[in-house]
Amino acid sequence: MATVKTLTINQTAELLGISVSKIYADIKKGIITPQKDSGGKFILEIEDIKAVYGDFNT
């Protein structure tokens, strides 16, 4: 089974129970930096998510 290393912004919000707009606000403030996947969608590295929002069960 492959290890997931990134999540979309929507997946991150759902997993953490926070709003998508909170994540976008943090991106705007430079608190967390998204990457773009091959389809052009913003994705977040799981390690970055844990560093900013704390640990969570994956």
TIFI-968408 format. One record per residue: chain; x, y, z of N, C-alpha, C, CB in turn; residue in one letter. Coordinates in pm, 1 decimal. Glycine has a CB too. Example, Ala and Ser with C-alpha at 12.3 -4.5 7.8 and 13.67 -1.06 7.14 Angstrom:
+----+----------+----------+----------+----------+----------+----------+----------+----------+----------+----------+----------+----------+----+
! ch !      nc1 !      nc2 !      nc3 !     cac1 !     cac2 !     cac3 !      cc1 !      cc2 !      cc3 !     cbc1 !     cbc2 !     cbc3 ! aa !
+----+----------+----------+----------+----------+----------+----------+----------+----------+----------+----------+----------+----------+----+
!  A !   1319.0 !   -569.0 !    780.0 !   1230.0 !   -450.0 !    780.0 !   1320.0 !   -330.0 !    780.0 !   1130.8 !   -447.3 !    904.6 !  A !
!  A !   1285.0 !   -225.0 !    708.0 !   1367.0 !   -106.0 !    714.0 !   1290.0 !      3.0 !    787.0 !   1408.4 !    -59.8 !    572.5 !  S !
+----+----------+----------+----------+----------+----------+----------+----------+----------+----------+----------+----------+----------+----+
// end
This chain:
+----+----------+----------+----------+----------+----------+----------+----------+----------+----------+----------+----------+----------+----+
! ch !      nc1 !      nc2 !      nc3 !     cac1 !     cac2 !     cac3 !      cc1 !      cc2 !      cc3 !     cbc1 !     cbc2 !     cbc3 ! aa !
+----+----------+----------+----------+----------+----------+----------+----------+----------+----------+----------+----------+----------+----+
!  A !     84.2 !   -118.0 !      0.0 !      0.0 !      0.0 !      0.0 !     88.9 !    124.6 !      0.0 !    -95.8 !     -0.3 !    122.2 !  M !
!  A !     56.8 !    218.4 !    -83.2 !    135.5 !    340.5 !    -95.2 !    110.0 !    433.9 !     22.6 !    103.6 !    411.5 !   -226.7 !  A !
!  A !    213.4 !    507.5 !     57.3 !    201.3 !    605.7 !    165.1 !    157.9 !    738.6 !    106.8 !    334.8 !    620.9 !    242.3 !  T !
!  A !     53.5 !    797.3 !    163.9 !      5.6 !    927.0 !    118.4 !     94.8 !   1034.9 !    179.2 !   -144.5 !    949.1 !    157.2 !  V !
!  A !    145.1 !   1124.8 !     94.7 !    233.7 !   1229.4 !    143.5 !    173.2 !   1368.2 !    131.2 !    363.7 !   1224.6 !     69.3 !  K !
!  A !     62.1 !   1377.3 !     58.0 !     -2.4 !   1507.2 !     38.8 !   -153.6 !   1491.8 !     49.2 !     36.5 !   1568.5 !    -97.9 !  T !
!  A !   -218.5 !   1604.4 !     78.5 !   -364.2 !   1610.2 !     80.5 !   -407.1 !   1736.9 !      8.4 !   -419.8 !   1606.7 !    226.8 !  L !
!  A !   -525.4 !   1732.8 !    -49.4 !   -579.4 !   1855.9 !   -106.4 !   -621.4 !   1947.2 !      9.4 !   -700.7 !   1826.2 !   -202.7 !  T !
!  A !   -646.9 !   2071.8 !    -20.9 !   -690.3 !   2165.6 !     82.1 !   -824.6 !   2121.3 !    140.0 !   -700.6 !   2308.6 !     24.7 !  I !
!  A !   -916.0 !   2074.4 !     55.8 !  -1046.3 !   2026.6 !    104.1 !  -1030.6 !   1904.3 !    194.9 !  -1137.8 !   1992.1 !    -14.8 !  N !
!  A !   -943.5 !   1811.3 !    157.3 !   -919.8 !   1693.0 !    240.2 !   -861.2 !   1733.9 !    375.7 !   -824.9 !   1594.1 !    167.9 !  Q !
!  A !   -769.4 !   1828.9 !    372.8 !   -706.3 !   1877.1 !    496.0 !   -809.9 !   1938.9 !    588.9 !   -596.0 !   1979.5 !    463.9 !  T !
!  A !   -895.1 !   2023.0 !    533.5 !   -999.1 !   2088.6 !    613.8 !  -1091.9 !   1985.6 !    676.0 !  -1079.9 !   2187.3 !    528.0 !  A !
!  A !  -1133.0 !   1887.6 !    596.0 !  -1224.7 !   1784.1 !    645.5 !  -1158.3 !   1701.1 !    755.3 !  -1270.5 !   1692.3 !    529.9 !  E !
!  A !  -1035.3 !   1662.9 !    734.3 !   -962.6 !   1580.3 !    830.7 !   -942.3 !   1652.4 !    963.5 !   -827.9 !   1539.2 !    773.4 !  L !
!  A !   -910.6 !   1780.7 !    956.5 !   -880.9 !   1856.9 !   1077.6 !  -1004.1 !   1921.5 !   1139.9 !   -779.4 !   1963.0 !   1046.7 !  L !
!  A !  -1115.0 !   1922.9 !   1066.1 !  -1236.0 !   1985.5 !   1117.6 !  -1227.4 !   2137.2 !   1120.3 !  -1264.8 !   1934.5 !   1255.5 !  G !
!  A !  -1153.3 !   2193.5 !   1024.2 !  -1143.9 !   2339.3 !   1012.3 !  -1195.8 !   2380.8 !    875.5 !   -997.0 !   2388.6 !   1033.2 !  I !
!  A !  -1218.4 !   2509.1 !    858.0 !  -1275.0 !   2554.7 !    731.0 !  -1167.2 !   2569.9 !    623.6 !  -1348.3 !   2687.5 !    750.5 !  S !
!  A !  -1209.8 !   2552.0 !    500.0 !  -1120.4 !   2572.5 !    386.1 !  -1071.1 !   2717.0 !    385.4 !  -1192.1 !   2538.3 !    252.4 !  V !
!  A !  -1159.4 !   2810.6 !    421.1 !  -1119.6 !   2951.7 !    420.3 !  -1010.3 !   2979.6 !    523.4 !  -1241.1 !   3041.2 !    447.5 !  S !
!  A !  -1009.2 !   2906.6 !    636.3 !   -902.3 !   2921.1 !    736.5 !   -769.4 !   2878.8 !    675.6 !   -933.1 !   2836.7 !    863.9 !  K !
!  A !   -768.9 !   2770.0 !    600.3 !   -645.4 !   2723.3 !    537.1 !   -598.4 !   2825.5 !    433.5 !   -666.6 !   2584.3 !    470.7 !  I !
!  A !   -691.5 !   2876.0 !    350.9 !   -652.6 !   2977.3 !    251.9 !   -600.5 !   3103.9 !    319.3 !   -771.6 !   3011.7 !    161.3 !  Y !
!  A !   -658.7 !   3141.5 !    433.3 !   -609.5 !   3258.4 !    507.9 !   -466.5 !   3232.9 !    556.5 !   -703.1 !   3290.5 !    628.6 !  A !
!  A !   -439.6 !   3111.8 !    604.3 !   -304.8 !   3076.8 !    649.2 !   -206.0 !   3075.1 !    532.7 !   -305.8 !   2940.5 !    718.9 !  D !
!  A !   -252.1 !   3031.8 !    414.9 !   -166.9 !   3034.6 !    295.3 !   -132.7 !   3179.3 !    260.9 !   -237.3 !   2964.6 !    174.6 !  I !
!  A !   -234.1 !   3266.7 !    264.5 !   -213.2 !   3408.3 !    233.8 !   -114.6 !   3473.4 !    330.3 !   -346.1 !   3483.0 !    237.6 !  K !
!  A !   -121.5 !   3433.4 !    457.3 !    -31.8 !   3486.9 !    560.4 !    108.3 !   3426.5 !    552.3 !    -90.4 !   3461.6 !    698.6 !  K !
!  A !    124.1 !   3322.7 !    470.2 !    254.5 !   3257.4 !    458.0 !    281.2 !   3155.1 !    566.8 !    362.8 !   3360.1 !    459.8 !  G !
!  A !    177.0 !   3115.3 !    640.0 !    192.6 !   3018.8 !    749.2 !    216.1 !   2877.9 !    694.7 !     68.5 !   3020.2 !    840.2 !  I !
!  A !    150.5 !   2846.3 !    584.6 !    168.1 !   2715.7 !    519.2 !    175.1 !   2740.5 !    368.8 !     50.3 !   2615.4 !    555.4 !  I !
!  A !    260.8 !   2664.1 !    301.2 !    282.9 !   2685.2 !    158.1 !    234.6 !   2563.8 !     78.7 !    432.7 !   2712.3 !    129.5 !  T !
!  A !    138.8 !   2585.3 !    -10.3 !     89.8 !   2473.2 !    -91.2 !    181.8 !   2444.5 !   -209.8 !    -51.7 !   2502.3 !   -141.4 !  P !
!  A !    168.9 !   2325.3 !   -262.3 !    233.5 !   2284.9 !   -386.4 !    122.0 !   2268.5 !   -489.2 !    318.1 !   2151.3 !   -368.9 !  Q !
!  A !    158.6 !   2243.8 !   -613.1 !     56.9 !   2210.7 !   -713.7 !     83.8 !   2070.5 !   -765.3 !     57.0 !   2314.0 !   -831.2 !  K !
!  A !    -24.7 !   1992.2 !   -776.9 !     -8.8 !   1857.6 !   -830.9 !     -7.6 !   1863.3 !   -982.7 !   -121.2 !   1764.3 !   -780.9 !  D !
!  A !      3.6 !   1748.6 !  -1046.1 !     13.0 !   1744.4 !  -1191.8 !   -111.0 !   1799.6 !  -1260.4 !     36.7 !   1603.1 !  -1237.4 !  S !
!  A !   -224.7 !   1798.6 !  -1189.3 !   -348.4 !   1852.7 !  -1245.8 !   -368.7 !   2000.3 !  -1216.8 !   -465.6 !   1776.1 !  -1193.6 !  G !
!  A !   -272.3 !   2062.8 !  -1147.6 !   -282.1 !   2204.6 !  -1116.7 !   -357.1 !   2236.4 !   -988.3 !   -347.5 !   2274.1 !  -1228.8 !  G !
!  A !   -398.1 !   2130.5 !   -913.9 !   -467.7 !   2150.8 !   -785.9 !   -366.0 !   2181.8 !   -676.3 !   -552.1 !   2025.3 !   -747.7 !  K !
!  A !   -405.7 !   2268.9 !   -584.0 !   -320.5 !   2293.3 !   -468.0 !   -324.6 !   2173.2 !   -375.2 !   -364.4 !   2420.8 !   -393.2 !  F !
!  A !   -207.7 !   2132.0 !   -330.1 !   -196.7 !   2022.3 !   -233.7 !   -104.7 !   2067.4 !   -121.1 !   -142.8 !   1891.2 !   -301.6 !  I !
!  A !   -119.6 !   2003.2 !     -6.9 !    -36.4 !   2033.9 !    108.5 !     38.9 !   1908.1 !    150.3 !   -122.0 !   2088.9 !    225.9 !  L !
!  A !    166.8 !   1925.7 !    182.1 !    247.1 !   1814.0 !    232.0 !    198.5 !   1778.9 !    372.5 !    400.2 !   1849.5 !    232.5 !  E !
!  A !    183.8 !   1650.2 !    401.0 !    136.5 !   1607.6 !    532.8 !    229.8 !   1657.5 !    642.9 !    124.9 !   1454.4 !    538.6 !  I !
!  A !    360.2 !   1655.4 !    618.3 !    454.7 !   1703.0 !    720.5 !    433.1 !   1851.7 !    750.5 !    600.3 !   1679.1 !    674.5 !  E !
!  A !    402.3 !   1929.9 !    646.2 !    373.1 !   2072.5 !    666.7 !    244.3 !   2090.4 !    746.8 !    361.7 !   2145.7 !    530.9 !  D !
!  A !    143.1 !   2010.0 !    714.2 !     15.0 !   2017.9 !    784.9 !     36.8 !   1989.5 !    933.6 !    -88.1 !   1917.7 !    724.4 !  I !
!  A !    113.7 !   1884.0 !    962.7 !    140.7 !   1848.2 !   1102.4 !    218.2 !   1958.6 !   1173.3 !    218.7 !   1716.2 !   1109.8 !  K !
!  A !    312.8 !   2021.2 !   1103.7 !    393.0 !   2127.3 !   1164.8 !    308.5 !   2249.8 !   1199.0 !    506.7 !   2167.5 !   1071.3 !  A !
!  A !    210.3 !   2280.2 !   1115.1 !    127.9 !   2399.7 !   1135.9 !      7.9 !   2372.3 !   1226.6 !     79.5 !   2453.3 !   1001.9 !  V !
!  A !    -61.4 !   2263.4 !   1202.5 !   -188.1 !   2237.8 !   1270.6 !   -180.6 !   2130.3 !   1378.9 !   -290.6 !   2198.5 !   1170.2 !  Y !
!  A !    -66.0 !   2071.0 !   1396.5 !    -51.0 !   1966.0 !   1496.8 !    -70.9 !   1828.1 !   1436.5 !   -149.3 !   1987.3 !   1610.6 !  G !
!  A !    -38.4 !   1728.7 !   1514.9 !    -46.2 !   1590.7 !   1466.8 !   -191.6 !   1545.1 !   1454.9 !     31.2 !   1496.7 !   1560.8 !  D !
!  A !   -215.4 !   1450.7 !   1368.7 !   -348.0 !   1392.8 !   1349.1 !   -330.2 !   1249.8 !   1303.1 !   -432.1 !   1474.8 !   1246.3 !  F !
!  A !   -430.4 !   1170.0 !   1318.0 !   -425.1 !   1029.7 !   1274.0 !   -455.0 !   1021.6 !   1126.2 !   -524.5 !    942.2 !   1353.6 !  N !
!  A !   -366.9 !    956.7 !   1052.5 !   -387.8 !    941.0 !    907.9 !   -423.5 !    798.5 !    875.7 !   -263.1 !    982.9 !    829.1 !  T !
+----+----------+----------+----------+----------+----------+----------+----------+----------+----------+----------+----------+----------+----+
// end
